[in-house]
């Protein structure tokens, strides 16, 4: 890794070190927990699609489709708040990775990769699925069968139940990715704590060693003391 990107001399005791206690970390953890809360609110809707073997009644699919339409057709303020929260997380990563230390590259770099994967899943699967639900393509007269060609070449539109299952699985994948971000940030905090404990232990041992050496030197008789003791004899 080039030295212009990584400052290998940085430690948790450096003045410009941006670790787990920095404000940038809260800029990462805050949006991550915010999105996890949204996904947890969606879990009751996703549970019958993925985690039970019972047949799914059509009225449930109608209710879920109505809910997703309401979410997608919400006022523009909702989408702007989501975009601001996503941008806040990216800003936190960029602050921590500017002139990064080795710890930042390991933990924050891996967290950024997971965050990018989560954004990709959100845009490619969830947003796209919400558009299909809002458009109501499954209720169109020309939609027959479980799959059909989409507007793009090679694109396939699944049936209603399969598409809703894909969206539910995407929510689960996104939740796991965001939990991974939190685990990595917690790992950085733990590594800094262990490093501080080891540093304090080394400082304490060095102080005890210097104190013991100084005591031995002060307790040994000097040459002047030896001469004066001989004259007295």
N, C-alpha and C positions, 0 to 999 in steps of 0.2 A: 504494500500500500504506500503511495507517495507520501512524503513528509508534509507536503502542502495541504493534504486532506486530514492527516492524523498527527496529533501532537503526542508523541510517545513519552514525553517527559511529564505529562499531566498525571496527577494522582488525586485521590479524593481530598487531599489537603491543599491542593493548588487553589489560588485565589479565583481563577476564572473557570474552575471545574463546574460543569453542569450535570449534576447527578440526580439521584432519586429525590433529593430534597429541594430541587430547583423548581421555579414556577413553571418552566417548560414541561416538567413531568406532569403537573396538574392539568396543563393544556392537552396532554395526551390521555390521561386517565379520565378526565371529565367527559369528553365526547364518547370515549369507549363505553363507559358506564351508561351514558345517555342512550346509546344505540342498543345496549344489552337490555335496558328497561323496555324499549319499544318491542324488541324481539320477545321478551318475556310476556308482554301483553298480547302478542300474537300466538303464543304457545297454545292456549285453549282452542284456538281455531285449527292449528296445525296437528294437534294430538290425534284426532280421529283419522286423519289422512295417513299418518305414518306409523303410529305406535299401537294401533289396535287391529285385530283381524276381523272385527265385525263388519258386515256389509254397510256401506255408506248410503244412507237414505237420500233420495233426491232433494227433499226439503232442506237438508243440511247444506248441500251444495248451493242451493238457491240463497240460503242465508249467508254463506261465506262469500258468494259472488256479490251480494248486495253490500256486504261489509267492505270488500276490496274496492268496489266502485266508489263508495263513500270516501275511502282513504285517498284514492287517486284523484278524485274530483274535489278534493278539499281546497280551500282558498290558497292563492299563491304564497301567502305568508308562511304556510306550513313547509312548503318546499324550500323557501328561502332560509328558514331556520335550520332545516336539515343541511343545506349547503354550507351555511355558516359554521355549523358544528363540525362538518367534515373538514372544512378549511382550517378550523382551529386546531384539529389534530395534526394536520400536515405542518402547520406553522410551528407547533411544539416540537415535532421531529426535526425540522430544519434548524431550529434554534439549538437543539442539543447536538446535532451533527455538524454544526459550524465549528471548524477547528477542533474536531472531536478527539477525545482521548480513546485509549484502547477499550475501556469499558463502554463508552458510547458506541463505538463501532460494533462491538459484539452484541450488546443488548438492544440498543436503540436501532441499529441497522437491521437486526432480525425483526424487531417490532414493526419497523417501517415496511418491510417486505410483507408481513402478515396484514398490515393495514391496507396496503395496495391490493392484495388478494381480496380482502373484504369489499373494497370499493368496486373492484371488478365484478365480483359476484352480484353486488347490489345493482350495478348498471346493466349487466348483461342478462341477468335472470329475473330479478325482482321488478325492476322498472319496466322491463319489456313485458313481463307477465301482467303487470297492472294495466298496461296499455291495451293488451288483448282483452282483459276482463272488462275494462271501461268501454271498449268498442263493441262488446257483445257479439263477437264473431261467431260464437258457437250457436247463437240463436238465429243466424242468418239462414235464409232459405236454401242458398247454394252450398251450405256447409253440410256435407254428408259423410258419414264414416268417422273413424277415429283420428285420421290424419289427412292433411291436404297440403298442397304446395302453397307457400306463402308468397308475398309480393316480391321477395328477392329470390334469385336463382339458387336452387338447392335448399331453400329454407322450408322447414316442415312445421306446421302448426298442429299440435296434438289436440286430442279431444279435451273436453272441459275437465273431467276428473283427473286425467293424466297431467294436464297443465297446472292444476291446483296442487297436485302432489309435488311437481317440480318446484313450485314456489315455496311450498312448505319445507322441502329438503334444502332449498337455498337458504331459508331462514335458519335452519339448523347448522348448516355449514358456516354461515356468517357468524352465528353465536359462538361456535367453537374457535373460529379465527380470532374473534375479539377477546375471548377468554385467554387465548395464547398471548395476545398483547399484554394483558394484565399479568400473566405469569412471568413474562420476560421482564417487565418493569419491577415486579416483586423480586425477581432473581437479581436484578441490579442492586436493589436496596440491601439484599442479604449479602451480596459480595462486598459492598462497601462497608457493611457492618463488620464482617469478618476481617477485612483489611484494617479497619480502625482498631479492632481488638488486638490483632497481631502487632500493629505498630505500637500501641500502648504497652503491650507486653515486652516488646524489644526495648522500648524506652525505659521501662521499669528495671529490666535486667541490667541495662547499661548503667543506670543510676546506682543500682546496688553494687555493681562491680567497681565503679569509680569510687564509691564511698568506702568499700572495703580496701581498695588499693591506697587511698588517702589515709586511712586509719593505720595501716601497716607502716607507711612512711612516717607518720607523726609519732608512732610508738617506738621506732628504732632509735638507739642512741647515736648522736652525731659525734664527729671526731673531737670537737671542742669539749663535749661532755666527758669523753674518755680522758683527755689531757687533764681536765680539772680534777677528775677523780683520782688520777695518779699522783698529782701534787698533794692532795689531802692525805694520801697514804704515806 
